[in-house]
């Protein structure tokens, strides 16, 4: 009778169970080893003063600063995309971009926008009265800048000379 049971139910027995357990262990091992480190996707939109084009040195500096990250630049929209494991605080990126005259307008991590606009003292003068510069499109920023330049020509010249140095 037992011989007949083995013939009718071949999965019955120690060999089949141990083989099945081995398959489960292999599947579990592959599943845990297939998961790599968690990469975060950061996007930072910045604003450059008119006449300033530091994109190549700025991108090179970001790549050197964030050596373990993949850094790309969308020139048309002035957006930097960064993919990396580590946490990147907006303040650190804002300070890094400021070295090149760029102002951080918006920042997001994994598709979630940061609720904190840059402090007013770190904004371009024509954006100081704006609650959230990230909500402005480039045309609105240009209009604000032109209006500010018309009313503050001497301050604008000082700003241009400060950027040149």
KALIN-V425216 format. One line per field, one symbol per residue. ss: DSSP state (h for helix, s for strand, l for the rest). psi: psi as a letter, one per 20 degrees, with the letter a starting at -180 (. if undefined). A space follows every 10 residues. Layout:
# KALIN-V425216
ss: ???
psi: ???
This chain:
# KALIN-V425216
ss: lhhhhhhhll lllhhhhhhh hhhhhhhhhh hhhhllllls ssssssssll llllhhhhhh hhhhhlllls ssssllllss sssslllllh hhhhhhhhll lssssssssl lssllllllh hhllhhhlll llhhhllhhh hhhhhhhhhh hlhhhhhhhh hhhhl
psi: ghhhghghnh iprhggghgg hgggggghgh ghihoaqppq oqpoprpqqp ipmkgghggg ghhhgmhjqp pqpohhilpp pporgrpoqh hghghghhhj jqpohqpqpk ioqpiorqqh ijrqhijhjp gnhhiqrhhh gggggggghh ilhghghggg hhhh.
